[in-house]
Amino acid sequence: QVQLVESGGGLVQPGRSLRLSCSASGNIFGISAMGWYRQVPGKEPEFVALFSSGGNTNYADSVKGRFTISRDNANNTVTVYLQMNSLKPEDTADYYCYANVPPEKFWGQGTQVTVSS
């Protein structure tokens, strides 16, 4: 089992920045990748970014060049960050952190990001 706790969402104006955090605890040694999805109510979830255990990153085309995912290992936790710059109104969504622990996938509770003037 892996427990994920997210933080960092909120209301921000277009063009500004926000950083999301996701801390994983539990069976962190089984994690092969962590990342983020986002979902707008009534729409399908959209992949945003991932950070693999090998250090590779991958981004959705819609966020490339604006979002950066990073990871920090400390003690018995793993934290991934999603630095979101140059935010646009279309980035408004609920953002969900996930951790792949094959064959399972664990999810955080979600954090809301609203980009509006």
SULWO-V573260 format. One record per pair of residues at least 6 apart in sequence whose ideal C-beta (glycine too) atoms are under 6 Angstrom apart, sorted by the first residue. I is the first residue (numbers start at 1). GAP is how many residues later the second one is. D is the distance in whole Angstrom. If there is no record, write none. Layout:
i = {I;I}
gap = {GAP;GAP}
d = {D;D}
//
This chain:
i = {1;1;2;2;2;2;2;2;3;3;4;4;4;4;4;5;6;6;6;6;7;8;8;8;9;9;9;11;12;12;12;13;14;14;14;16;17;18;19;19;20;20;21;21;22;22;22;23;23;24;24;25;28;30;31;31;32;32;32;33;33;33;34;34;34;35;35;35;36;36;36;36;36;37;37;37;37;38;38;38;38;39;39;39;40;47;48;48;49;49;49;50;51;51;51;51;57;66;66;67;68;69;70;71;72;87;89;91;92;92;94;94;95;95;96;96;96;97;98;98;99}
gap = {25;26;22;24;25;97;99;104;22;23;18;20;93;102;104;18;16;91;102;105;14;11;12;13;102;103;104;103;6;75;103;104;75;101;103;71;68;66;62;64;62;75;58;60;58;75;86;54;56;54;75;52;50;71;68;70;21;68;70;17;19;67;17;46;65;14;15;63;12;13;46;59;61;8;10;11;59;8;10;55;57;6;54;55;53;13;12;15;10;18;20;8;6;18;20;29;12;19;20;17;15;13;11;9;7;28;26;24;22;23;16;18;16;18;11;12;14;11;7;9;7}
d = {5;6;5;5;5;5;6;4;5;5;6;5;5;6;4;5;5;5;4;5;5;5;4;5;3;5;5;5;5;6;6;5;6;6;6;6;5;5;6;5;4;6;6;6;5;3;6;5;5;5;5;5;5;4;5;6;5;5;6;5;4;5;6;5;5;5;3;6;4;5;5;6;6;5;6;6;5;5;5;4;5;4;6;5;5;5;5;6;5;6;4;5;5;5;5;6;6;5;5;5;4;5;5;5;5;5;5;5;5;5;5;5;5;6;6;6;5;4;6;5;5}
//
